[in-house]
Amino acid sequence: MTPPDLLPWILALVGLGLVGAGAWALARSLASRWSGALLSADDGRTAPENLVSETHRLVGRPDEIWRRRDGAVVPVELKSRAAPDSGVLPSHRVQVEAYCLLLESTTGRSPPYGVVVYAGGVRRTVPWNARALGEVDRLLAEVRSEYDGRATPTPGKCRNCRWRNGCDVRAG
Ligand code: SF4
C-alpha cells in the first residue's frame, strides 16, 4: 500500500469523518441500549480522555467505551453511513482494532472485540486477536515508514475520493 492510498486509513485512525447529525444521534441512542456500563462517551455524557499508548506511539478516543457485565471493556465506533453488505469496511475495522490496542495498553486487559454501529443501529463486531494486532502493527509501520515513491493515484480512483481536496498527490 502506498502513502496516498493510506490517507483514508490514517484519517480513520485519527477519528476524522463526515457525519450527519441526525444519523449520529440515532446511532448513539441505539448504542446506549446495550447492557453494561457506559464508561466514556464523547458526546457530553461523560468527560472522555484520550487513550495514549507510549509503546505503540498511538493516541485515540473511541466514540464510546463500554464495560460489559463480565468486566471486559469494549470500544464502540459510531458511523452515520449504512452498514456495508460486506460487513465492516476495512478502514473502520482497523480503526476499531486500533482502539482495542489502546484499551489493551491502557487498561492491561484485552477487549474481546470492538464494535462498529452503522446507521439504524446495525451493530458489527470486530474481533480483537493476533490477526487484528498484526494488521494494526503493519499499518502503523507503513504509515511511519518513509515515502518510497510507489504512489500511483489515478483520475478514476481520485475523482470521488472524499480526501481529494486535501491531498497533494491526487490525479486529475
Ligand atoms: S485523492 Fe487520490 S491519491 Fe489522494 S487519498 Fe484520494 S485516492 Fe488517494
Backbone and ligand atoms as CSV (ligand in chain L), in Angstrom:
chain,resi,resn,atom,element,x,y,z
A,1,MET,N,N,0.849,-1.190,0.000
A,1,MET,CA,C,0.000,0.000,0.000
A,1,MET,C,C,0.887,1.243,0.000
A,2,THR,N,N,0.491,2.265,-0.661
A,2,THR,CA,C,1.310,3.458,-0.782
A,2,THR,C,C,0.773,4.549,0.130
A,3,PRO,N,N,1.631,5.506,0.470
A,3,PRO,CA,C,1.190,6.547,1.394
A,3,PRO,C,C,-0.101,7.246,0.976
A,4,PRO,N,N,-0.274,7.694,-0.288
A,4,PRO,CA,C,-1.538,8.340,-0.613
A,4,PRO,C,C,-2.714,7.394,-0.429
A,5,ASP,N,N,-2.501,6.114,-0.764
A,5,ASP,CA,C,-3.585,5.158,-0.586
A,5,ASP,C,C,-3.909,4.971,0.886
A,6,LEU,N,N,-2.938,5.255,1.718
A,6,LEU,CA,C,-3.138,5.067,3.152
A,6,LEU,C,C,-3.917,6.207,3.785
A,7,LEU,N,N,-4.033,7.314,3.059
A,7,LEU,CA,C,-4.617,8.503,3.690
A,7,LEU,C,C,-5.989,8.242,4.312
A,8,PRO,N,N,-6.900,7.565,3.583
A,8,PRO,CA,C,-8.188,7.302,4.230
A,8,PRO,C,C,-8.042,6.501,5.510
A,9,TRP,N,N,-7.103,5.579,5.514
A,9,TRP,CA,C,-6.901,4.758,6.703
A,9,TRP,C,C,-6.360,5.613,7.843
A,10,ILE,N,N,-5.439,6.498,7.491
A,10,ILE,CA,C,-4.846,7.351,8.522
A,10,ILE,C,C,-5.919,8.245,9.123
A,11,LEU,N,N,-6.746,8.805,8.249
A,11,LEU,CA,C,-7.794,9.683,8.752
A,11,LEU,C,C,-8.762,8.905,9.619
A,12,ALA,N,N,-9.018,7.664,9.237
A,12,ALA,CA,C,-9.893,6.836,10.067
A,12,ALA,C,C,-9.259,6.595,11.418
A,13,LEU,N,N,-7.958,6.374,11.419
A,13,LEU,CA,C,-7.265,6.109,12.673
A,13,LEU,C,C,-7.353,7.292,13.625
A,14,VAL,N,N,-7.289,8.486,13.094
A,14,VAL,CA,C,-7.350,9.647,13.982
A,14,VAL,C,C,-8.781,10.097,14.211
A,15,GLY,N,N,-9.715,9.309,13.704
A,15,GLY,CA,C,-11.099,9.540,14.082
A,15,GLY,C,C,-11.811,10.620,13.310
A,16,LEU,N,N,-11.302,11.000,12.132
A,16,LEU,CA,C,-11.994,12.005,11.358
A,16,LEU,C,C,-13.107,11.351,10.567
A,17,GLY,N,N,-14.172,12.094,10.312
A,17,GLY,CA,C,-15.231,11.542,9.491
A,17,GLY,C,C,-16.288,12.587,9.242
A,18,LEU,N,N,-17.018,12.435,8.142
A,18,LEU,CA,C,-18.106,13.337,7.855
A,18,LEU,C,C,-19.393,12.634,8.248
A,19,VAL,N,N,-20.114,13.211,9.159
A,19,VAL,CA,C,-21.290,12.524,9.663
A,19,VAL,C,C,-22.495,13.434,9.626
A,20,GLY,N,N,-23.633,12.841,9.468
A,20,GLY,CA,C,-24.885,13.566,9.577
A,20,GLY,C,C,-25.310,13.580,11.026
A,21,ALA,N,N,-25.705,14.735,11.516
A,21,ALA,CA,C,-26.012,14.862,12.943
A,21,ALA,C,C,-27.166,13.955,13.339
A,22,GLY,N,N,-28.182,13.847,12.491
A,22,GLY,CA,C,-29.332,13.011,12.837
A,22,GLY,C,C,-28.957,11.559,12.965
A,23,ALA,N,N,-28.225,11.055,11.972
A,23,ALA,CA,C,-27.827,9.653,12.000
A,23,ALA,C,C,-26.913,9.386,13.183
A,24,TRP,N,N,-26.074,10.355,13.467
A,24,TRP,CA,C,-25.141,10.220,14.592
A,24,TRP,C,C,-25.925,10.066,15.890
A,25,ALA,N,N,-26.916,10.943,16.077
A,25,ALA,CA,C,-27.700,10.896,17.307
A,25,ALA,C,C,-28.454,9.576,17.411
A,26,LEU,N,N,-28.994,9.121,16.282
A,26,LEU,CA,C,-29.736,7.860,16.305
A,26,LEU,C,C,-28.824,6.704,16.684
A,27,ALA,N,N,-27.648,6.691,16.068
A,27,ALA,CA,C,-26.713,5.607,16.368
A,27,ALA,C,C,-26.345,5.625,17.842
A,28,ARG,N,N,-26.151,6.814,18.398
A,28,ARG,CA,C,-25.796,6.907,19.817
A,28,ARG,C,C,-26.930,6.365,20.678
A,29,SER,N,N,-28.132,6.749,20.338
A,29,SER,CA,C,-29.247,6.322,21.152
A,29,SER,C,C,-29.409,4.808,21.107
A,30,LEU,N,N,-29.211,4.230,19.925
A,30,LEU,CA,C,-29.337,2.779,19.812
A,30,LEU,C,C,-28.194,2.080,20.526
A,31,ALA,N,N,-27.016,2.664,20.438
A,31,ALA,CA,C,-25.865,2.045,21.087
A,31,ALA,C,C,-26.077,1.978,22.591
A,32,SER,N,N,-26.754,2.984,23.131
A,32,SER,CA,C,-26.883,3.043,24.576
A,32,SER,C,C,-27.852,1.993,25.110
A,33,ARG,N,N,-28.503,1.259,24.244
A,33,ARG,CA,C,-29.432,0.228,24.712
A,33,ARG,C,C,-28.707,-1.039,25.134
A,34,TRP,N,N,-27.434,-1.119,24.878
A,34,TRP,CA,C,-26.733,-2.354,25.201
A,34,TRP,C,C,-26.602,-2.510,26.709
A,35,SER,N,N,-26.466,-3.739,27.107
A,35,SER,CA,C,-26.253,-3.976,28.518
A,35,SER,C,C,-24.820,-3.614,28.870
A,36,GLY,N,N,-24.592,-3.372,30.145
A,36,GLY,CA,C,-23.264,-2.974,30.580
A,36,GLY,C,C,-23.262,-1.513,30.958
A,37,ALA,N,N,-22.084,-1.022,31.329
A,37,ALA,CA,C,-21.969,0.351,31.810
A,37,ALA,C,C,-21.194,1.195,30.814
A,38,LEU,N,N,-21.715,2.364,30.566
A,38,LEU,CA,C,-21.015,3.295,29.689
A,38,LEU,C,C,-19.909,3.981,30.487
A,39,LEU,N,N,-18.665,3.765,30.064
A,39,LEU,CA,C,-17.525,4.361,30.773
A,39,LEU,C,C,-17.126,5.694,30.174
A,40,SER,N,N,-17.299,5.819,28.874
A,40,SER,CA,C,-16.813,7.020,28.211
A,40,SER,C,C,-17.639,7.265,26.955
A,41,ALA,N,N,-17.979,8.536,26.744
A,41,ALA,CA,C,-18.680,8.923,25.520
A,41,ALA,C,C,-18.255,10.343,25.189
A,42,ASP,N,N,-18.018,10.598,23.925
A,42,ASP,CA,C,-17.512,11.930,23.598
A,42,ASP,C,C,-18.627,12.871,23.144
A,43,ASP,N,N,-19.848,12.592,23.587
A,43,ASP,CA,C,-20.978,13.458,23.230
A,43,ASP,C,C,-21.476,14.283,24.407
A,44,GLY,N,N,-20.670,14.348,25.466
A,44,GLY,CA,C,-21.049,15.173,26.615
A,44,GLY,C,C,-21.608,14.381,27.785
A,45,ARG,N,N,-21.941,13.111,27.572
A,45,ARG,CA,C,-22.478,12.322,28.701
A,45,ARG,C,C,-21.402,12.026,29.733
A,46,THR,N,N,-20.151,11.975,29.298
A,46,THR,CA,C,-19.037,11.775,30.221
A,46,THR,C,C,-17.942,12.771,29.835
A,47,ALA,N,N,-16.888,12.801,30.601
A,47,ALA,CA,C,-15.727,13.633,30.251
A,47,ALA,C,C,-14.632,12.701,29.738
A,48,PRO,N,N,-14.680,12.342,28.481
A,48,PRO,CA,C,-13.750,11.327,27.976
A,48,PRO,C,C,-12.327,11.858,27.866
A,49,GLU,N,N,-11.401,10.953,28.006
A,49,GLU,CA,C,-9.998,11.318,27.849
A,49,GLU,C,C,-9.408,10.502,26.712
A,50,ASN,N,N,-8.400,11.076,26.073
A,50,ASN,CA,C,-7.703,10.327,25.036
A,50,ASN,C,C,-7.008,9.121,25.644
A,51,LEU,N,N,-6.992,8.034,24.897
A,51,LEU,CA,C,-6.207,6.859,25.279
A,51,LEU,C,C,-4.833,7.021,24.650
A,52,VAL,N,N,-3.809,6.862,25.450
A,52,VAL,CA,C,-2.447,7.097,24.959
A,52,VAL,C,C,-1.598,5.856,25.202
A,53,SER,N,N,-0.976,5.372,24.140
A,53,SER,CA,C,-0.022,4.274,24.275
A,53,SER,C,C,1.352,4.764,23.847
A,54,GLU,N,N,2.231,4.920,24.838
A,54,GLU,CA,C,3.607,5.330,24.516
A,54,GLU,C,C,4.292,4.218,23.736
A,55,THR,N,N,4.018,2.980,24.132
A,55,THR,CA,C,4.670,1.839,23.493
A,55,THR,C,C,4.391,1.814,21.995
A,56,HIS,N,N,3.148,2.043,21.652
A,56,HIS,CA,C,2.768,1.958,20.234
A,56,HIS,C,C,2.743,3.333,19.566
A,57,ARG,N,N,3.062,4.357,20.306
A,57,ARG,CA,C,3.037,5.735,19.789
A,57,ARG,C,C,1.695,6.013,19.102
A,58,LEU,N,N,0.664,5.793,19.863
A,58,LEU,CA,C,-0.680,5.883,19.317
A,58,LEU,C,C,-1.588,6.605,20.318
A,59,VAL,N,N,-2.417,7.495,19.796
A,59,VAL,CA,C,-3.374,8.220,20.624
A,59,VAL,C,C,-4.729,8.161,19.928
A,60,GLY,N,N,-5.761,7.994,20.688
A,60,GLY,CA,C,-7.080,7.986,20.078
A,60,GLY,C,C,-8.164,7.901,21.130
A,61,ARG,N,N,-9.379,8.058,20.671
A,61,ARG,CA,C,-10.509,8.008,21.597
A,61,ARG,C,C,-11.728,7.492,20.849
A,62,PRO,N,N,-12.198,6.322,21.238
A,62,PRO,CA,C,-13.408,5.814,20.577
A,62,PRO,C,C,-14.617,6.668,20.929
A,63,ASP,N,N,-15.646,6.581,20.121
A,63,ASP,CA,C,-16.870,7.344,20.419
A,63,ASP,C,C,-17.432,6.943,21.774
A,64,GLU,N,N,-17.367,5.663,22.067
A,64,GLU,CA,C,-17.852,5.196,23.363
A,64,GLU,C,C,-16.970,4.051,23.848
A,65,ILE,N,N,-16.907,3.914,25.172
A,65,ILE,CA,C,-16.284,2.733,25.777
A,65,ILE,C,C,-17.299,2.158,26.755
A,66,TRP,N,N,-17.526,0.859,26.618
A,66,TRP,CA,C,-18.490,0.176,27.486
A,66,TRP,C,C,-17.778,-0.884,28.308
A,67,ARG,N,N,-18.279,-1.077,29.528
A,67,ARG,CA,C,-17.811,-2.211,30.331
A,67,ARG,C,C,-18.929,-3.238,30.387
A,68,ARG,N,N,-18.612,-4.441,29.887
A,68,ARG,CA,C,-19.627,-5.496,29.919
A,68,ARG,C,C,-19.819,-6.007,31.350
A,69,ARG,N,N,-20.835,-6.799,31.521
A,69,ARG,CA,C,-21.105,-7.326,32.871
A,69,ARG,C,C,-19.972,-8.200,33.370
A,70,ASP,N,N,-19.228,-8.828,32.443
A,70,ASP,CA,C,-18.110,-9.678,32.882
A,70,ASP,C,C,-16.828,-8.869,33.102
A,71,GLY,N,N,-16.921,-7.561,32.973
A,71,GLY,CA,C,-15.778,-6.699,33.251
A,71,GLY,C,C,-14.972,-6.307,32.026
A,72,ALA,N,N,-15.210,-6.955,30.903
A,72,ALA,CA,C,-14.455,-6.625,29.692
A,72,ALA,C,C,-14.848,-5.238,29.187
A,73,VAL,N,N,-13.853,-4.511,28.702
A,73,VAL,CA,C,-14.131,-3.195,28.129
A,73,VAL,C,C,-14.151,-3.308,26.604
A,74,VAL,N,N,-15.046,-2.567,25.989
A,74,VAL,CA,C,-15.269,-2.681,24.550
A,74,VAL,C,C,-15.362,-1.284,23.947
A,75,PRO,N,N,-14.528,-0.989,22.927
A,75,PRO,CA,C,-14.649,0.291,22.244
A,75,PRO,C,C,-15.764,0.236,21.195
A,76,VAL,N,N,-16.452,1.346,21.056
A,76,VAL,CA,C,-17.556,1.418,20.092
A,76,VAL,C,C,-17.348,2.629,19.194
A,77,GLU,N,N,-17.443,2.412,17.907
A,77,GLU,CA,C,-17.309,3.495,16.937
A,77,GLU,C,C,-18.638,3.660,16.218
A,78,LEU,N,N,-19.140,4.879,16.143
A,78,LEU,CA,C,-20.440,5.144,15.536
A,78,LEU,C,C,-20.250,5.730,14.146
A,79,LYS,N,N,-20.931,5.152,13.180
A,79,LYS,CA,C,-20.837,5.623,11.800
A,79,LYS,C,C,-22.228,5.982,11.292
A,80,SER,N,N,-22.314,7.078,10.546
A,80,SER,CA,C,-23.614,7.520,10.061
A,80,SER,C,C,-24.030,6.794,8.785
A,81,ARG,N,N,-23.098,6.188,8.110
A,81,ARG,CA,C,-23.421,5.538,6.836
A,81,ARG,C,C,-24.117,4.196,7.071
A,82,ALA,N,N,-24.764,3.735,5.992
A,82,ALA,CA,C,-25.432,2.436,6.081
A,82,ALA,C,C,-24.399,1.332,6.230
A,83,ALA,N,N,-24.791,0.278,6.877
A,83,ALA,CA,C,-23.882,-0.865,7.046
A,83,ALA,C,C,-23.575,-1.479,5.685
A,84,PRO,N,N,-22.303,-1.678,5.394
A,84,PRO,CA,C,-21.955,-2.317,4.120
A,84,PRO,C,C,-22.413,-3.774,4.115
A,85,ASP,N,N,-22.805,-4.243,2.933
A,85,ASP,CA,C,-23.211,-5.651,2.819
A,85,ASP,C,C,-22.058,-6.582,3.178
A,86,SER,N,N,-20.858,-6.084,2.922
A,86,SER,CA,C,-19.686,-6.944,3.110
A,86,SER,C,C,-19.273,-7.092,4.578
A,87,GLY,N,N,-19.952,-6.389,5.469
A,87,GLY,CA,C,-19.568,-6.482,6.881
A,87,GLY,C,C,-19.070,-5.151,7.384
A,88,VAL,N,N,-17.817,-5.105,7.790
A,88,VAL,CA,C,-17.208,-3.865,8.275
A,88,VAL,C,C,-16.208,-3.386,7.230
A,89,LEU,N,N,-16.254,-2.103,6.891
A,89,LEU,CA,C,-15.272,-1.575,5.942
A,89,LEU,C,C,-13.869,-1.724,6.528
A,90,PRO,N,N,-12.876,-2.015,5.672
A,90,PRO,CA,C,-11.520,-2.197,6.187
A,90,PRO,C,C,-11.018,-1.013,7.013
A,91,SER,N,N,-11.319,0.203,6.568
A,91,SER,CA,C,-10.831,1.364,7.327
A,91,SER,C,C,-11.515,1.445,8.691
A,92,HIS,N,N,-12.781,1.049,8.757
A,92,HIS,CA,C,-13.483,1.039,10.045
A,92,HIS,C,C,-12.928,-0.076,10.936
A,93,ARG,N,N,-12.642,-1.211,10.299
A,93,ARG,CA,C,-12.110,-2.337,11.071
A,93,ARG,C,C,-10.797,-1.963,11.746
A,94,VAL,N,N,-9.896,-1.361,10.972
A,94,VAL,CA,C,-8.585,-1.072,11.539
A,94,VAL,C,C,-8.681,0.057,12.567
A,95,GLN,N,N,-9.630,0.946,12.381
A,95,GLN,CA,C,-9.831,1.996,13.382
A,95,GLN,C,C,-10.247,1.381,14.724
A,96,VAL,N,N,-11.188,0.468,14.671
A,96,VAL,CA,C,-11.649,-0.173,15.913
A,96,VAL,C,C,-10.552,-1.058,16.495
A,97,GLU,N,N,-9.808,-1.707,15.633
A,97,GLU,CA,C,-8.688,-2.509,16.130
A,97,GLU,C,C,-7.673,-1.620,16.863
A,98,ALA,N,N,-7.439,-0.441,16.325
A,98,ALA,CA,C,-6.503,0.476,16.991
A,98,ALA,C,C,-7.035,0.885,18.358
A,99,TYR,N,N,-8.355,1.069,18.461
A,99,TYR,CA,C,-8.937,1.389,19.766
A,99,TYR,C,C,-8.795,0.219,20.729
A,100,CYS,N,N,-8.948,-1.003,20.204
A,100,CYS,CA,C,-8.753,-2.181,21.058
A,100,CYS,C,C,-7.319,-2.212,21.582
A,101,LEU,N,N,-6.386,-1.909,20.707
A,101,LEU,CA,C,-4.980,-1.894,21.122
A,101,LEU,C,C,-4.759,-0.840,22.209
A,102,LEU,N,N,-5.358,0.324,22.028
A,102,LEU,CA,C,-5.214,1.385,23.026
A,102,LEU,C,C,-5.839,0.981,24.361
A,103,LEU,N,N,-6.984,0.347,24.311
A,103,LEU,CA,C,-7.617,-0.089,25.562
A,103,LEU,C,C,-6.790,-1.165,26.243
A,104,GLU,N,N,-6.252,-2.072,25.439
A,104,GLU,CA,C,-5.400,-3.125,25.996
A,104,GLU,C,C,-4.171,-2.512,26.668
A,105,SER,N,N,-3.589,-1.517,26.005
A,105,SER,CA,C,-2.380,-0.888,26.538
A,105,SER,C,C,-2.663,-0.079,27.790
A,106,THR,N,N,-3.809,0.564,27.843
A,106,THR,CA,C,-4.072,1.486,28.946
A,106,THR,C,C,-4.771,0.814,30.125
A,107,THR,N,N,-5.450,-0.304,29.877
A,107,THR,CA,C,-6.155,-0.973,30.983
A,107,THR,C,C,-5.461,-2.256,31.409
A,108,GLY,N,N,-4.587,-2.786,30.543
A,108,GLY,CA,C,-3.933,-4.052,30.854
A,108,GLY,C,C,-4.826,-5.254,30.623
A,109,ARG,N,N,-5.981,-5.007,30.052
A,109,ARG,CA,C,-6.917,-6.103,29.787
A,109,ARG,C,C,-7.337,-6.038,28.322
A,110,SER,N,N,-7.319,-7.183,27.662
A,110,SER,CA,C,-7.642,-7.215,26.232
A,110,SER,C,C,-9.141,-7.184,26.013
A,111,PRO,N,N,-9.626,-6.252,25.203
A,111,PRO,CA,C,-11.039,-6.316,24.829
A,111,PRO,C,C,-11.277,-7.588,24.008
A,112,PRO,N,N,-12.413,-8.215,24.144
A,112,PRO,CA,C,-12.687,-9.393,23.312
A,112,PRO,C,C,-12.956,-9.001,21.872
A,113,TYR,N,N,-13.437,-7.787,21.691
A,113,TYR,CA,C,-13.779,-7.286,20.353
A,113,TYR,C,C,-14.059,-5.795,20.465
A,114,GLY,N,N,-14.139,-5.149,19.316
A,114,GLY,CA,C,-14.649,-3.793,19.246
A,114,GLY,C,C,-15.936,-3.821,18.445
A,115,VAL,N,N,-16.608,-2.697,18.412
A,115,VAL,CA,C,-17.909,-2.651,17.742
A,115,VAL,C,C,-17.980,-1.430,16.841
A,116,VAL,N,N,-18.563,-1.626,15.656
A,116,VAL,CA,C,-18.938,-0.506,14.798
A,116,VAL,C,C,-20.457,-0.504,14.729
A,117,VAL,N,N,-21.057,0.664,14.964
A,117,VAL,CA,C,-22.508,0.798,14.837
A,117,VAL,C,C,-22.797,1.662,13.620
A,118,TYR,N,N,-23.473,1.077,12.655
A,118,TYR,CA,C,-23.821,1.810,11.437
A,118,TYR,C,C,-25.225,2.405,11.571
A,119,ALA,N,N,-25.640,3.120,10.523
A,119,ALA,CA,C,-26.952,3.776,10.533
A,119,ALA,C,C,-28.043,2.773,10.893
A,120,GLY,N,N,-29.011,3.265,11.653
A,120,GLY,CA,C,-30.098,2.394,12.065
A,120,GLY,C,C,-29.731,1.462,13.197
A,121,GLY,N,N,-28.552,1.662,13.759
A,121,GLY,CA,C,-28.141,0.830,14.886
A,121,GLY,C,C,-27.614,-0.533,14.499
A,122,VAL,N,N,-27.280,-0.704,13.229
A,122,VAL,CA,C,-26.736,-2.001,12.810
A,122,VAL,C,C,-25.361,-2.180,13.437
A,123,ARG,N,N,-25.224,-3.230,14.211
A,123,ARG,CA,C,-24.043,-3.431,15.059
A,123,ARG,C,C,-23.182,-4.531,14.473
A,124,ARG,N,N,-21.913,-4.205,14.260
A,124,ARG,CA,C,-20.985,-5.202,13.731
A,124,ARG,C,C,-19.793,-5.303,14.680
A,125,THR,N,N,-19.403,-6.512,14.975
A,125,THR,CA,C,-18.270,-6.679,15.878
A,125,THR,C,C,-16.983,-6.901,15.084
A,126,VAL,N,N,-15.900,-6.470,15.670
A,126,VAL,CA,C,-14.558,-6.629,15.086
A,126,VAL,C,C,-13.723,-7.386,16.113
A,127,PRO,N,N,-13.368,-8.630,15.838
A,127,PRO,CA,C,-12.607,-9.410,16.826
A,127,PRO,C,C,-11.248,-8.776,17.119
A,128,TRP,N,N,-10.857,-8.860,18.365
A,128,TRP,CA,C,-9.512,-8.402,18.743
A,128,TRP,C,C,-8.678,-9.642,19.067
A,129,ASN,N,N,-7.742,-9.921,18.190
A,129,ASN,CA,C,-6.942,-11.143,18.313
A,129,ASN,C,C,-5.579,-10.914,17.654
A,130,ALA,N,N,-4.807,-11.962,17.506
A,130,ALA,CA,C,-3.456,-11.819,16.953
A,130,ALA,C,C,-3.486,-11.293,15.515
A,131,ARG,N,N,-4.470,-11.719,14.745
A,131,ARG,CA,C,-4.568,-11.230,13.369
A,131,ARG,C,C,-4.816,-9.717,13.356
A,132,ALA,N,N,-5.718,-9.269,14.249
A,132,ALA,CA,C,-6.047,-7.848,14.306
A,132,ALA,C,C,-4.837,-7.032,14.763
A,133,LEU,N,N,-4.119,-7.539,15.765
A,133,LEU,CA,C,-2.925,-6.839,16.221
A,133,LEU,C,C,-1.906,-6.735,15.092
A,134,GLY,N,N,-1.755,-7.818,14.334
A,134,GLY,CA,C,-0.827,-7.791,13.200
A,134,GLY,C,C,-1.231,-6.760,12.170
A,135,GLU,N,N,-2.522,-6.635,11.934
A,135,GLU,CA,C,-2.986,-5.661,10.946
A,135,GLU,C,C,-2.673,-4.242,11.400
A,136,VAL,N,N,-2.941,-3.945,12.671
A,136,VAL,CA,C,-2.653,-2.595,13.173
A,136,VAL,C,C,-1.150,-2.338,13.152
A,137,ASP,N,N,-0.372,-3.309,13.589
A,137,ASP,CA,C,1.088,-3.134,13.601
A,137,ASP,C,C,1.630,-2.866,12.202
A,138,ARG,N,N,1.143,-3.626,11.226
A,138,ARG,CA,C,1.611,-3.427,9.837
A,138,ARG,C,C,1.237,-2.048,9.335
A,139,LEU,N,N,0.015,-1.621,9.631
A,139,LEU,CA,C,-0.418,-0.314,9.144
A,139,LEU,C,C,0.377,0.804,9.807
A,140,LEU,N,N,0.578,0.693,11.118
A,140,LEU,CA,C,1.353,1.727,11.802
A,140,LEU,C,C,2.772,1.791,11.262
A,141,ALA,N,N,3.361,0.627,11.005
A,141,ALA,CA,C,4.724,0.604,10.467
A,141,ALA,C,C,4.759,1.252,9.087
A,142,GLU,N,N,3.731,1.002,8.301
A,142,GLU,CA,C,3.720,1.550,6.950
A,142,GLU,C,C,3.498,3.061,6.978
A,143,VAL,N,N,2.586,3.491,7.849
A,143,VAL,CA,C,2.324,4.929,7.966
A,143,VAL,C,C,3.592,5.672,8.379
A,144,ARG,N,N,4.391,5.031,9.235
A,144,ARG,CA,C,5.585,5.704,9.760
A,144,ARG,C,C,6.802,5.522,8.872
A,145,SER,N,N,6.683,4.695,7.867
A,145,SER,CA,C,7.849,4.471,7.011
A,145,SER,C,C,8.018,5.634,6.040
A,146,GLU,N,N,9.202,5.743,5.528
A,146,GLU,CA,C,9.500,6.830,4.606
A,146,GLU,C,C,8.796,6.595,3.274
A,147,TYR,N,N,8.255,7.653,2.704
A,147,TYR,CA,C,7.577,7.549,1.416
A,147,TYR,C,C,8.560,7.057,0.352
A,148,ASP,N,N,8.182,5.987,-0.345
A,148,ASP,CA,C,9.122,5.391,-1.292
A,148,ASP,C,C,8.758,5.663,-2.750
A,149,GLY,N,N,7.818,6.539,-2.982
A,149,GLY,CA,C,7.500,6.941,-4.341
A,149,GLY,C,C,6.661,5.945,-5.113
A,150,ARG,N,N,6.056,4.986,-4.445
A,150,ARG,CA,C,5.291,3.974,-5.162
A,150,ARG,C,C,3.877,4.426,-5.504
A,151,ALA,N,N,3.488,5.612,-5.091
A,151,ALA,CA,C,2.103,6.030,-5.262
A,151,ALA,C,C,1.698,6.054,-6.727
A,152,THR,N,N,0.542,5.525,-7.006
A,152,THR,CA,C,0.032,5.570,-8.373
A,152,THR,C,C,-1.431,5.982,-8.364
A,153,PRO,N,N,-1.707,7.196,-7.878
A,153,PRO,CA,C,-3.099,7.646,-7.911
A,153,PRO,C,C,-3.563,7.800,-9.352
A,154,THR,N,N,-4.795,7.499,-9.593
A,154,THR,CA,C,-5.354,7.624,-10.937
A,154,THR,C,C,-6.583,8.522,-10.885
A,155,PRO,N,N,-6.915,9.185,-12.012
A,155,PRO,CA,C,-8.101,10.054,-12.006
A,155,PRO,C,C,-9.342,9.298,-11.569
A,156,GLY,N,N,-9.472,8.066,-12.025
A,156,GLY,CA,C,-10.648,7.285,-11.661
A,156,GLY,C,C,-10.719,7.039,-10.170
A,157,LYS,N,N,-9.573,6.755,-9.595
A,157,LYS,CA,C,-9.532,6.464,-8.157
A,157,LYS,C,C,-9.758,7.735,-7.337
A,158,CYS,N,N,-9.213,8.833,-7.827
A,158,CYS,CA,C,-9.219,10.069,-7.032
A,158,CYS,C,C,-10.490,10.905,-7.226
A,159,ARG,N,N,-11.196,10.656,-8.341
A,159,ARG,CA,C,-12.319,11.540,-8.683
A,159,ARG,C,C,-13.315,11.684,-7.531
A,160,ASN,N,N,-13.690,10.598,-6.967
A,160,ASN,CA,C,-14.723,10.640,-5.922
A,160,ASN,C,C,-14.166,10.436,-4.522
A,161,CYS,N,N,-12.872,10.602,-4.408
A,161,CYS,CA,C,-12.265,10.403,-3.088
A,161,CYS,C,C,-12.641,11.565,-2.182
A,162,ARG,N,N,-13.078,11.253,-1.000
A,162,ARG,CA,C,-13.517,12.308,-0.088
A,162,ARG,C,C,-12.369,13.171,0.405
A,163,TRP,N,N,-11.139,12.707,0.266
A,163,TRP,CA,C,-9.996,13.472,0.762
A,163,TRP,C,C,-9.246,14.207,-0.343
A,164,ARG,N,N,-9.820,14.221,-1.535
A,164,ARG,CA,C,-9.077,14.764,-2.667
A,164,ARG,C,C,-8.701,16.238,-2.466
A,165,ASN,N,N,-9.562,17.026,-1.807
A,165,ASN,CA,C,-9.252,18.448,-1.647
A,165,ASN,C,C,-8.046,18.697,-0.752
A,166,GLY,N,N,-7.772,17.776,0.099
A,166,GLY,CA,C,-6.616,17.945,0.977
A,166,GLY,C,C,-5.445,17.081,0.582
A,167,CYS,N,N,-5.537,16.438,-0.575
A,167,CYS,CA,C,-4.495,15.508,-0.987
A,167,CYS,C,C,-3.603,16.148,-2.032
A,168,ASP,N,N,-2.320,16.221,-1.748
A,168,ASP,CA,C,-1.414,16.903,-2.673
A,168,ASP,C,C,-0.821,15.974,-3.736
A,169,VAL,N,N,-1.245,14.740,-3.775
A,169,VAL,CA,C,-0.745,13.842,-4.827
A,169,VAL,C,C,-1.895,13.276,-5.666
A,170,ARG,N,N,-3.057,13.901,-5.569
A,170,ARG,CA,C,-4.194,13.361,-6.309
A,170,ARG,C,C,-3.970,13.490,-7.819
A,171,ALA,N,N,-4.618,12.614,-8.534
A,171,ALA,CA,C,-4.546,12.667,-10.015
A,171,ALA,C,C,-5.809,13.335,-10.516
A,172,GLY,N,N,-5.663,14.220,-11.487
A,172,GLY,CA,C,-6.810,14.879,-12.087
A,172,GLY,C,C,-7.374,16.001,-11.248
L,1,SF4,S1,S,-7.195,11.866,-3.803
L,1,SF4,FE1,FE,-6.356,10.036,-4.818
L,1,SF4,S2,S,-4.241,9.869,-4.049
L,1,SF4,FE2,FE,-5.341,11.267,-2.679
L,1,SF4,S3,S,-6.098,9.977,-0.996
L,1,SF4,FE3,FE,-7.746,10.097,-2.531
L,1,SF4,S4,S,-7.436,8.314,-3.855
L,1,SF4,FE4,FE,-5.518,8.591,-2.707
